[in-house]
């Protein structure tokens, strides 16, 4: 659940930046591009946070 929340925050940030840039230029292209980039970045952040919270089971550690 925390991974989904983190991804949603990143996506909202990118959409907010797109809306801010959209108000400065006369095109909707920045909003579309930043929304797509935000969706990808949000997915990546969500996966990273999920993996960090879930952690590993320690079976990959090598003994010396």
SVG drawing of the C-alpha trace seen along z (x, -y; Angstrom):
<svg xmlns="http://www.w3.org/2000/svg" viewBox="-4 -32 39 52">
<polyline fill="none" stroke="black" stroke-width="0.4" points="0.0,0.0 2.9,-2.4 4.4,-1.7 1.1,-2.6 0.9,-5.8 4.5,-6.8 3.9,-6.2 0.7,-8.3 2.6,-11.1 5.2,-11.1 2.5,-10.9 0.6,-13.9 3.9,-15.8 4.5,-15.3 0.9,-16.2 1.2,-19.3 4.4,-20.3 2.7,-19.7 -0.2,-21.9 2.1,-24.6 4.1,-24.5 0.8,-24.2 -0.3,-27.6 3.0,-29.1 2.8,-27.8 0.0,-27.6 0.1,-23.8 -1.2,-20.8 1.9,-18.8 3.9,-19.4 1.0,-18.1 0.7,-14.9 4.4,-14.3 4.8,-14.9 1.8,-12.8 3.3,-9.8 6.7,-10.4 5.0,-10.7 3.1,-7.4 6.4,-5.6 8.3,-7.3 5.5,-6.6 5.5,-3.0 9.3,-2.8 9.1,-4.6 6.3,-2.3 8.3,0.8 11.4,-0.4 9.5,-1.4 7.6,1.9 10.9,3.8 12.6,1.8 9.8,2.4 9.3,6.0 13.0,6.7 14.7,10.0 14.6,13.3 18.4,13.5 18.7,16.5 20.9,14.6 23.6,13.8 26.8,15.8 28.6,17.4 32.4,17.2"/>
</svg>
